[in-house]
């Protein structure tokens, strides 16, 4: 739950506790239970710090590789005009 909280920008234990009531994702991770913020703070203190290395990963869904609706229609029209896909 803490790692998911860190990944989504929810750092304070009180906000994570509140998210177990409000957010479906936090509720799923917590198995529909609502741990107290003191319990999470004790866990965090006992087991140390979680570090994120900040590695940047190239996304497949970047703006440059995304397909616009207009371009998709052009591709569809072209594929329909090709004899293999037209059924002849």
C-alpha positions as CSV (number, residue, x, y, z in Angstrom):
1,X,0.0,0.0,0.0
2,X,2.9,2.4,0.8
3,X,4.6,1.7,-2.5
4,X,1.4,2.3,-4.4
5,X,0.9,5.5,-2.4
6,X,4.4,6.7,-3.3
7,X,3.8,5.8,-6.9
8,X,0.6,7.9,-7.1
9,X,2.0,10.8,-5.1
10,X,0.2,10.0,-1.8
11,X,2.9,10.1,0.8
12,X,1.4,10.9,4.3
13,X,0.0,8.0,6.3
14,X,-3.2,9.9,7.1
15,X,-3.9,10.4,3.4
16,X,-3.2,6.8,2.6
17,X,-5.6,5.8,5.4
18,X,-8.3,8.2,4.0
19,X,-7.7,6.7,0.5
20,X,-8.6,3.2,1.7
21,X,-12.1,4.6,2.1
22,X,-12.3,6.8,-1.0
23,X,-10.1,5.1,-3.7
24,X,-11.1,1.8,-5.2
25,X,-7.4,1.0,-6.0
26,X,-6.3,1.5,-2.4
27,X,-9.3,-0.4,-1.1
28,X,-8.4,-3.3,-3.4
29,X,-4.8,-3.3,-2.2
30,X,-5.9,-3.1,1.4
31,X,-8.4,-6.0,0.9
32,X,-11.2,-3.7,1.9
33,X,-9.6,-3.1,5.3
34,X,-8.6,0.3,6.6
35,X,-5.3,0.2,8.5
36,X,-4.7,3.0,11.0
37,X,-2.2,5.7,10.0
38,X,-0.2,4.9,13.1
39,X,0.2,1.3,12.0
40,X,1.5,2.5,8.6
41,X,3.8,5.0,10.2
42,X,5.2,2.3,12.5
43,X,5.7,0.0,9.6
44,X,7.5,2.7,7.6
45,X,9.7,3.5,10.6
46,X,10.5,-0.1,11.3
47,X,11.4,-1.2,7.8
48,X,13.1,1.9,6.5
49,X,12.7,4.0,3.4
50,X,11.5,3.0,0.0
51,X,13.6,4.5,-2.7
52,X,12.6,5.1,-6.3
53,X,15.5,5.5,-8.7
54,X,13.8,7.8,-11.1
55,X,14.5,5.7,-14.2
56,X,12.8,7.1,-17.3
57,X,11.2,4.5,-19.5
58,X,10.1,5.4,-23.1
59,X,6.4,4.9,-23.4
60,X,4.8,3.2,-26.4
61,X,1.9,5.6,-26.2
62,X,3.8,8.8,-26.8
63,X,2.4,11.7,-28.7
64,X,4.6,11.0,-31.7
65,X,3.6,7.4,-32.0
66,X,-0.1,7.8,-31.2
67,X,-2.6,7.4,-34.0
68,X,-5.2,10.1,-34.5
69,X,-8.8,9.3,-35.4
70,X,-8.5,11.0,-38.8
71,X,-5.4,9.0,-39.7
72,X,-7.0,5.8,-38.5
73,X,-9.9,6.5,-40.9
74,X,-7.5,7.0,-43.8
75,X,-5.8,3.7,-43.0
76,X,-9.1,1.9,-42.7
77,X,-10.3,3.3,-46.1
78,X,-7.0,2.2,-47.7
79,X,-7.3,-1.3,-46.3
80,X,-10.8,-1.6,-47.5
81,X,-9.7,-0.6,-51.0
82,X,-7.0,-3.3,-51.1
83,X,-8.3,-6.4,-52.9
84,X,-7.2,-8.8,-50.1
85,X,-9.5,-7.1,-47.6
86,X,-12.4,-6.2,-49.8
87,X,-13.5,-9.8,-50.2
88,X,-12.7,-10.3,-53.9
